[in-house]
Amino acid sequence: MSCFARSPAGALRTARDLAAESHLPLPTVSKVLKELLQSKLLVSRRGIQGGYSLARTPQEISLVDIITALEGPVALTECSTDVTGLCDVEACCAIKKNQQVINEAIRGVLAKLVLSDLIEPLGLTAIQGLSGGPSQITGRVQ
């Protein structure tokens, strides 16, 4: 995705040139492109001049969007999700609520970070609200 973010807006990229740029095997890149296309983070054009491009600008695609497309919902543990019954000790877990608070704080930070942040120097100056309120990123290094 960072290869797309560094490309001119609307530029079409092929799996082969993305594999070369990212130093990843072509089958891996092809699989990732398919998942990103199914998640509507990319669009494709078929044909001799075809390829892939971002469906939205790099400023409109959050890291949560990318992680969810490739890995599923952001969750540190099974009990961090909204799905119950995934863990055998869920009913008696002493830290389940804290895990959910921590997971939501991490998800909040990842939701505020966007694809364009991956290609620029980024500095985190503060995370506010870790005492139970929502977390916020304040201050980015340019």
N, C-alpha and C positions, 0 to 999 in steps of 0.2 A: 504494500500500500504506500510505503514511503517512496518507492520508485515512481508511482503515479503522481504523488504529491509534488515531486521535483520536476515533473514533466509540464510542458505548457498546457494550459486549460484546454480540454477537449482532445488532446493528442491521443491517437490510438497506439497501443502497445501490444506487441505479440508475446505469446508465451515464451518463444525462443529468445527474444531480446531481453525480457524480464529475467529469464534464467541466467543469461550471461551477465547482466548488471548485478544481480543479487548473489551470484556465485552459488546458486542452488540447482539441483538436478531438474531437468525439464519435466519429468513426471510429477515431481513435488509441486512445482510451480503450476502445472496444469490442474492438479487436484485443488490447490488453494484458489485458483482463479474460478473454478467451477463452483466452489462453496461461496465465494464472494459474489458471484453472479446470481446464484440462487437466493442469496440474502439481499439482493438489490442494492449492494454497495457499488457494483460495477454494471456497466452496460456493454454489450458487444455488437459488433458489426461483422457480418460474414462476408466472405469474398476475398479476392486477391488483395484488395487494399483494406482488409478488415483488421480487427483487433479489439482490444478492450480499453475502456476509459472509465473514469470515475462517474458514478451516477449523480453525485453532488460535489460541491466544492470541498477541498480539504478542510476548510473552516467549519463545514457542516457535518462532518463525520467524526463522531466521538470514538475514543478508544473502547468504550463499552460496546458500541456498534460493531467494531472489528472483532473484539474478543468473543462477543456473542455469536457472530457469524461463524467463527472458526472453532470455538470450544463449547458453545452453549452459554447459558446464563452464568454471570459472574457469581461464584460461590466458593468460599474458602473451605467449607465443610458441607456435608449433606444437609445438616440442620440449618444452614444459612439460607436455604431456598424456601420458597413458599410451599413446596411439596412435602407432605408429611409421610412418615413410614419408611424413609430411606435408611434410617440408622436403627440398629437394634436397641440402643440405650437412650433413644430420643426421649422417651417418657420420663426417665429419671435423671436426665442430664442436668448437672448443676450449672453449666456454663452456656446453655443453648441461647438464652436471651442475650448474653454478652457477645456470643459469636455472631448473632444477627445484627447487633449494633455495629460491631467491627466491620462486618461484611458490607453493611449499608454505607459506612464511612468510606471504605475503599471504593465501592461502586460509585459513590458521589464524586470522588476525586477523578476516577476514570471517565466519568460522564462529562466533567468539565474540561478534560484534556481532549484535544482534537487532533486529527491527522496532521494538520499543518504544524502542530507543536513538535512532532517527531523529527522534523527536518530543520529545526532552529535550536540554538542553544536555549535550554530551559532551566530556570532556577526556581526552586520552591522556597518562598520566603516565610510562609506561615500556613499552618492548617488550623483553622479555628473550629470550635464546636465539638471537640472530642469528649467533652463532658456530657454528652447526650444529645446535643443539638446537631444540625446538619454541618457537614464539613465544607470548607471553602478553600479554594486556592486563591491566594492573594499575591500578586507580583510575579511577573515573568521577566526573565533576563532577555534582552533583545540582542 
